[in-house]
Amino acid sequence: MKGTYFLGNKRFETREIPSRDLAPDEVLVRVAACGVCGTDVHIYHGSKGSAEVTPPVILGHEFSGVVEKVGSAVDKVAVGDHVSVDPNIYCGRCHFCGIGKKQMCTNLFAVGVNRDGGFAEYCYVPQSQCYKLDKSVPLENGAMAEPLACCLHGIDRLNMRQGDTVCVVGGGPIGLMMVQLAKLSGASRVVLSEPVQHRREIGLSVGADYVVDPVNESLPQRLQELLGTQGTDVVIECVGNVIATGQAIEAAKHGGTVLLFSVPKVGSVYPLSLDDVFHKELTIMGSKINPDTHERAVQLINSGRIQLKPLITHRYPIDQLEEAILMQMSDESIKVIVGG
């Protein structure tokens, strides 16, 4: 069985994965699809992921597949089950795990970050990290459960109210899932701000009420024209650069909440206007990974209540992983899937 190892310094090598016996609580998953995440892009460029990366390692933490073998103590899944994998493994012993904030775990370990992951034909996974997918669900959709679970944590943090207006800044895969989750959470109107036309079109098809091109239009002005208010109740930033951060803060109305959801480049700094925070009484928050939301993401996918197929635009075999990462960085793509 083969996997594509990240060697550091933007180098990859596809080679045989050493075969070994399963631990009693382990599952061998035949990988069907693995999404390329912004975190993979950051690691490719030399930054850390949700945990430190020590090459050589097989990346890929957004994946689904079919259970091929199970360890002697496995009772959560069975051979032949379709599963989505939650990559994040928490220690359960540190201060943050003890106070119910395990996303801050000081000993966080992650499949596809510092343990071999899904850019491979097969992956060894603890049974605790496996969640059953309905067999009627395309396995590519199942690979989207991890980013969807992260989005759910962000939505939970917002404490949205029925009837809130929402602006989503950025129409990549995260932004397009956020559009749908905002509508499912009771948003009265959702505006997507996105410079790339085909992403705006897909945004409309998955539930955005309006789209704005922030390069050629003033976002605050268009929000006033569309909604009759100077901004929205909730703004969700899904891009990861300081320009988008500025647009998100501008788009929040007085008393609004801004969720800076994206993973920024290490060292990014935004010159925040404290006067705006004071006079607009803004709430600005972040969101990290997916504590206790993966099961809910899988249930949403199993229910068919969220559209994922339109978000998957490109597919690559595991031995073309670098090409897949470069495509994920391109405006041409939305979500790139490896494997299958």
N, C-alpha and C positions, 0 to 999 in steps of 0.2 A: 504494500500500500504506500502511496506517494503523498508527499506534502511539500509545500513551497515554504522554505525557511527564510526568514529575514535575518540577514547577516550583519546589519548595521550599514551606515554610510550609503543608503539607497541601493543596497545590493540584495538580491534574492537568488536562491538556488533550489530547484525542484529535485528532491531525492527521496530515497526509501525511508519510511518511518520505522525505526526499530520495533519489532514485534515483542510483546510482553504479555504476561498473564494479567487478567483483570483482578484488581483488588475486590474484596467481597462486596463493597458498595458501589462499584463502578459499572458503567455502561459503555459499550463500544457503539458509537453512532456512525452509520454510513452517511456522510454529509451529502445533502442534496443541493443546498444553496447557501451561500455565505455573502452577506452584504459588505460592501466597502464603506467604512464609516469615516467621518471627519477625523476621528481619533487615529485611524490607520494612516491617514494623510499626515497628521502631526508626527506620528512615530517615524514614518518614512523620511520626514525632514529633520529628524534628530531630537524631537521633543519626547517627553514621557507620555504614557497613556494614563488610564485611571490608576495605574500602579507602575512602578519602574519596570522598564523593559531591558532584559539582558540577553542579547543575541548569543547563539542562534536560537530562534524561536519561531514557531508557526503562528502568525497573527490570525486575525479573523474571529470576532466575538459576536457577530450577528448571524447565527446560523440555525438551520433546521436539518432534519434528516430522519433516517429510519433506524430503529434499534436493531443492531446486528447480533450482539451477544450481551449477556448480563452476568454480573458477579453473583456469587453464591448467596449473598444477603439481600439482593435487590428485590423489592416488592412493590415499587412505585410504578414501574413500567415493565413491559414484556417484549420479547423478540417480535419484531414486526410492527410495533407501535410507531406512529409518526410523532416526532417530538420537536419542540423548540427548546433551545438551551439558554438559560439565564447565566451569563458568564461570571457574574460577580459573586465571590465567595468571601464571607465575612467571618472574623475570628470568633465573635460572640463573647469575648473576654475583655476587650478594651473599654475605656471610659465611654466612648461614643456608642458602642454596641449596647452598653449598659444603660444608657439614657434614652434609648429608642432612636438614635440618629446613626444607624449603622452605615449609611452612605459615607460617613466621615471616618469609617473604621481605619485605625492606624496600621492594621495588618491586612488590608484588603489584598486579595489575590484574585486574578481574573483569567479565565480561560480565553486564550487568544491575545493575551497581553504578556503575562509572565508565566503562563502555562500553555503548551501547544494547543492551538485552536482550530478554526474551521476552514482555513485555506488549505484543505487537504482532502483526500478521499475518505479518510476515517478519522475519528477523534475519540479519545478516552475522556469520559465525563463522569463526575460523581452523580449518582442517581438523584440527589437532592436538587440538582440544577436542571433536570429534565421535566418538561411540561407537555402533556399530551395534546396533540392537534387532532381535530377531526380528520379522518382520512379523505373526506370530500374537499378539504382545503388544499389549494395548491401549495406545495412545499416552499416555493419562492415567497409566498405570502407569510408563511411561518417564519421565514428568516427575518421578517420585519418586526417580530414581536419585541426584540430587545430595544430598538429605538422607539417603538410605540410605548413600551413600558416607561422609558425615560420621559417621554412626553406626558404620560399620565401623571408622573410625579410632579412635573411642572404645573400641570393643570390643577392638581390637588393643592399645591402651594398657593395658587392664586385665589382660592375661595370665591370663585366667580358666582355671581347672582343671576338668576333668571332675568333675562331682558338686558343684560349688559351689552354694550357695544365693544367690539374687539378689533384691533388692528394687528395683523401678523406681518412682521417685517422679514421678508425673505421667503421665496417660494421653492426652496429645495425640498428634499424628502421630509425633513423635520417640519418645515413651515406648512407643507401641504397636509401633513397629519395633524398639526395644530389647528389648522382651519377646520378640519372635520371634528376634532374633539371639542373645539369651542362651540360649534353648532350643537353637538350632542349634549353639551353642558348647559344649553339654554340661551346662548347668545342671540340677541335679537337680530343683529347685523354684523357681518364679518367682512372686513376690508383687507385684501392682500396687497402689500406693496412689494413689487418685484420688477426689476428692469428687463428681464428676458421674456420675450413675447410668448414662447411656447409654454413657459411655466405659468404665466398669467392665464393662458387658455385652460390649462389643466386645473388651475386653482378654481376657475369658474365651474368647471365640470364636476369638481368634488365638493362644492358647497359654498365657495366665497360668493358674497352678494355683490361685491364690487372689487375691481382691481385698479391699481394705480401704478404708473411707471415713474418711479422716483427720480429718474435721470432727467426726464423731460417735463415732469409736472412737480408742483410744490405739494408735498404730502399734507401739510397742515391746511393748505388752501382747499385741496380736494376733499379732505375730511369735512371741512366746513360746508362745502357745496353738497356733499353726498348725505351728510348726517344732520346738518344744521347745528353742529356743536364744534367747538375748537378742540378737537381731539376725541379720543375714545376712552371708555372706562378702563379698559385693559389693553396693554400693548405687549406683544410677545415677540422678542427679537431672536431671529433664528439664522443669523449670518456669521457673526464672529469677527467683525471688524469695527473700528471706531466710527466709521461713517454710518453704519447701520445703528450703532449705539446712539449716536446723535439724533438720527431720524426717529428712533423709538422714543426717546425722551421728548422730542418735539411733538410727537403724535399723541402723547398722553394729555388728557384734559385735566382741569383742576380737580384734585382729589383722586386722580387716576393711579393705577398700579402698572409698573413696568417690570416684566420678567426678562432678564438677560439670560436666555436659555443656552445660547450657543457656547461652544468651547473656543475661547479666543486664543490667538497666538501668544505664547509665553512672553511676558514683558509688555503686553499691550496696555496702554494707559489712555484714559479718556478724561479731558479737562471738564469736569462736571461743574455746572453753574449752581452754586449753593443757593443763590437768590431764587432760581427757578424751583429748586426743591422746596424752599420755604414758602414762596408765594403760591405755588401750585399744590402744595401739601402732597408731594409725590411719595409713593412707596416704591422702592427699587429693590429687587430681589434677584437671587440666582437660584439655580436648581442643579443638583448633581445626581447623576445616574438614576437607578431604578429600585429604591428600597421597597420591597413588598408590593410591587405593581406588575410583575411579570405574569402572574396568574391572570390578573384582570386583562392584560393585553391579549393573552391567548384566548380568553373568553370572548373578547371583542372580535378577534379575527375569526374564531369559530362561528360566531353569530352572523358574520357577513355584514355587520353594521358599519364597517369602515372600508373605504376603497383603497386598495394597495396596488393592484395590477397596473393602473395608469401611471404609477410613480416609478415603476421598474422599466428603465429605458435601454439598458445595455447589459450584455452577458459575455463573460470571458471564461476560458478554461483556467485551471489553477496554474498552469505553466506560463500564463500571460498576466501574472498578477501585477507587475509594474505597469503594464499598459492599462489594466483596470483601474489602478490608483490614479494614473494620469487622467483617465477619462472622468473619474469621479471629481477631479479638480476642474473640469471643463464646464463651461456654461451649456454645452451641448447635452449634457446628461442631467438626469435627476437622481435616480438610484442605479448603481452598478452592482450586479450580482456576479459572483464567481462560483464556478462548479456547475453541477447538474448535467 
